Amino acid sequence: MAQIEYDDEGGLSLYFFAAFWGLIIFPLAYFYWPRKPDRLTSTIPCKCKQCGQKNNRLSKLNPATSVFAWVKKLFFIVGFIVFGILVFQASQVEKDYVDYDPFTTLGVDRGASEAEIKRAYRKLTLKHHPDKEGGDEKLFMKISKAHAALTDPEARENWEKYGNPDGPTAATFGIALPAWIVEKENSIWVLGVYVACFMVILPTVVSMWWYKSNKTAGDRINTTTVSMYQKCLHDTPAMSVKMVMKILSSSFEFEKKHNPEMIFRESDEQEVRKVQRQLAAFQKDKTTAANKLFSYPHSVKARTILYAHLERFPLPADTLEVDRLYILKKIPMLLQEMITIFIQLLYMFLQRRVPNRVKLVSLENIIRLCQCIVQGVADNKSPLLQLPHLQEGQLKSLQIRKKDVKNLEQLARLSNRERENVLNFMEQQECQDVTTVLGMLPVLTLNVSVQVIDDKDEHEITAHSIVTVKCHIVRDSFRNVYFVADTDSDQMKNNSLVEVGAIDESAAPPAQNGTPRRSIQNRKGGKKPQKNNRKKKAPSATTGTEDKEKENGDDDDKEDAETGNSDSESKASEAKESAREGDSDSDDDLWKNAETNKRAKILESKPKTSHEVHCPYFPEIRQEGWWVYLCDPKNSLLKSPVEKLSGLKQEETVTLQFNAPEPGSYSYVVHVKSDSYIGLDVEKELKIKVLPAKIIEDHPHWNFSDEEEEGAKEEEEEAEVSDSDSEHLTSCSESGDEESDN
């Protein structure tokens, strides 16, 4: 009969505790050991005052030297010491369960004679007898047992047969737990610990984790904030920059009730009012008390801080300045979530789940606000303010000289001597900083190609086909492109028209370096849009876009009306209507796949790094990022999901897909917009021609005569009869077998 033995001496339990503790301490140390980041300060050699203050602040925020980091290091060091002690103690435990060998116990060879065995036995008994000084009773018993196993015939036979001189014994199973755990006196304490661990602590930890996970969504965005974004974007399809800022400042990440990290002081209200009186931009912000969402204290405070940041207005160092640094760290994440919700609402509109279609101007203004906040420049200010040492009052001196400089590209195209003359109001070191930062700014070259994958004629676009558009983006710097003398400006013209012919294959744009180019299409054909220059559009372009949206009205109703007027025959109209339904379903699939791909990108283990951004007014080191999408500028409609490109070092390729609209000629624009710089966006105008869908003709093999159809029916009937006969025979054979068995 099997027996269960507990570890009375506590030897085997050390193995259990050492293994258990090792499985805990080593994974925790791997993931949570405080590590020094790759770099704490900026690598851009700019010596402006703001960059110096930012580097000094970041150097003091080393997470590896904080008090909490030292506490974690101490915990892990103690954990490693405990693990080492357990392993050492376990290695010193004597092995009780070893193969029994009497020759080894007596210290003689296996071929020893009986006389040699007796001689060794006497020698060991004299030395280890319990009655003598220094004797060992346990060892003496082993020696006697070994002598009997080698001299007694019966004991030797038991040892050879069962491995034990005493004969067969019951099987024993050891448990690596101390015996006191199952003792009656300790049962209450053991049961109490079990109840506390598995019925109190574990459910509490799981419930707390579940509660916190339900409060956040996506990139740790509060679910209340997400709901608020959805409502505001749906109720205001065309948002201005000011409206985006109001919604952003109303995020519940800035309210102490939803975010304990946010600090609210008794002096905040007075300081906020004092700042508001000195900000001209805030005085123009008309927020009525009727709109409760924008009148909450946390919303007013956050909006005031954002206005002060855009105006570069100094805030109290110990109060509002601390809040500014915290709020700005949250802004890019919140704006990215706003873009994600924008795409979700557009997808829901295609599914007819929401009545309003969000407008392209909202997306453009969200991106515009992100650029302004990162650089600390107001929406209506010059992009030249992104350069160090350059103040708003000094911009006039750049425009009254012979070289009228209004944007970054114009300043970069000047020769070194001309640039020094234009910036002669600066000191030599300041002028050098301007040249350094200007030379590192990015210049993008965008090439697009259009093709229909899995089709014989890849460059022939037919109605309702899935069109694949690929963007090949190459990054360079102002220093390499504009600082070189005698540079041919034609090489920098990046916005030439790309035409994709539906009939003439030569009109299809060739791929660059084996990479197809990107294009985007709209359902409606429209007028030829103006050619876009490489320069950034003026801020007034946003207002023009809003006016266009008001004039256009409901785009889907116009599409239906135009289609109905152009169709003269009822059969043709029914065909187009069914095709449109299929097109809508395909659109839904494409947008749904885009959302799935975005979720997959979130699971990437390592964030992609590109080039560092010069943003002295932003509290963190930031890498360049780009949003890529395709739109219909005439109708101000987004035609593809927005792709985020965050790893552009030299060149990257971004792929978009969309469903081709009805036959006709269409004009679209591919946009590549920065998430950190103002005035460096790139766009490529694209023209496509869509042909009618191919009619599938009947193949001769598909035509069956009446005789062949009748023969096929007869064969099917015969097959059914044969199947039923076989089933009947099988059942009869089974019943016969049962009768024979009976």
Protein Blocks (a to p, Z undefined) as FASTA:
>chain_A
ZZddddfkommmmmmmmmmmmmmmmmmmmmmgccddfbfbdfbfcfbfklmmmmmmmmmm
cfklgmklmmmmmmmmmmmmmmmmmmmmmmmpccfbdcddfklmnopafkbcfklmmmmm
mmmmmmmgmkbghiafklmmmmmmmmmmmmmmklmmmmmmnopanbpaddddddfbdfkl
mpmklmmmmmmmmmmmmmmmmmmmmmmmmmmmmmpghjhpafklmmmmmmmmmmmmbacf
klmmmmmmmpcklpfklmmkbccdfklmmmmmmmmmmpmklmmmccdfklmmlmgfklmm
mmmmmmmmmnopacdfklmmmmmmmmmmmmmmmmmmmmmmmmmmmmmmmnopafbdcdfk
lmmmmmmmmmmmmnopafkbcfklmpghiafklmmmmmmmmblcfbfklmmmpcfklmmm
mmmmbcfklmmmmmmmmmmpccdddddddddehifblmlccehiacddddddddddfklm
mmpghiafklmmmkbccdddfklmmlpccdeehiacdddddfbdcdddddddfbdcdfkl
mmmmmmmmmmnmpmklmmmmmmmmmpmbfklmmmmmmmmmmmmmmmmmmmmmmmmmmmmm
mmpmbdcdfbdcddfkbcbdcddddddddddfklopafbdcdddfkbfkbccdddddddd
dedddddddddddfkbghiaccddddddddddddddddfklpccfklmmmmmmmmmmmmm
mmmmmmmmmmmmmmmmmmmmZZ
